[in-house]
Amino acid sequence: MAHQSALTFDQLSERELTAKLEPELLPKHVAVIMDGNGRWAELRGLPRIAGHREGINSVRDMISQCLELGIQALTIYAFSQENWNRPTQEISALMGLLEHYLSTERASLIEQQVRFRAIGRLELLPESAQHWVRTTEQDTAHLDKMVLTVALSYGGRAEIVDAVRGLLADVQSGTIETDQIDEALLQQHLYTHPLPDPDLLIRTSGETRISNFLLWQLAYTELCFTPTLWPDFRRREFLMALLEYQKRERRFGRVLSAMPS
């Protein structure tokens, strides 16, 4: 049935797809694993960094579309802790691309009223990249139309470890008692606080795993996997993902009462 629906959607224009969206059923927070940049470049005989450069256009498109649709938060997985194991030359190129993006896009984020946040073990980033991250966060801290969170030097397990460390520090300082620790209190120590958990996670490139991303926050998130490589994931692909999301019945472990006949 889903395959038939997808075929039907494929026949529609972007305008027609947009008209099928129901505003009350749209996610408030979308998370994205932007996968396939390197493969996109290799398929075209280009250096891998060319795929990452093209992927920035997909980020721009998604920010613009989220703003148009009233989606309040977008969280993107840009650089994982495991990515530090890549060749030094590729890491340097990615850090340079990060700095270029922040230095050139900061004005656009401000104009669009988008707040920028970075999460992860940011102290591992090069000092120049840390500078641009801090500057962009400070310059957009007052904006509230949408929150763009970029995961950098990020790992979901590391985030939980850091949250536990924060709780232990609070216990040792006498701020809280051990028996006060619950899920809500731990969540306050996560990098993403105070954002709500994502409603929808999209992963591109055909991989069907979450790769140590937002492990705590994705407990009840709807997952959408697409074979589209990230640089090719544009407005139409996002609309298709949102329409698929609207068909999901989100029960959060509950049994929904039968609808009256």
HELIX and SHEET records of a PDB file:
HELIX    1   1 ALA A    2  ASP A   10  1                                   9    
HELIX    2   2 GLU A   14  ALA A   19  1                                   6    
HELIX    3   3 PRO A   23  LEU A   25  5                                   3    
HELIX    4   4 ASN A   37  LEU A   43  1                                   7    
HELIX    5   5 ARG A   48  LEU A   69  1                                  22    
HELIX    6   6 GLN A   81  ASN A   85  5                                   5    
HELIX    7   7 THR A   88  GLU A  111  1                                  24    
HELIX    8   8 LEU A  122  LEU A  124  5                                   3    
HELIX    9   9 GLU A  127  THR A  140  1                                  14    
HELIX   10  10 GLY A  156  SER A  173  1                                  18    
HELIX   11  11 THR A  178  GLN A  180  5                                   3    
HELIX   12  12 GLU A  183  GLN A  187  1                                   5    
HELIX   13  13 TRP A  230  ASP A  232  5                                   3    
HELIX   14  14 ARG A  235  GLN A  246  1                                  12    
SHEET    1   A 6 VAL A 114  ILE A 119  0                                        
SHEET    2   A 6 MET A 146  TYR A 154  1                                        
SHEET    3   A 6 ALA A  73  SER A  80  1                                        
SHEET    4   A 6 HIS A  29  ILE A  33  1                                        
SHEET    5   A 6 LEU A 200  ARG A 203  1                                        
SHEET    6   A 6 GLU A 222  PHE A 225  1                                        
END                                                                             
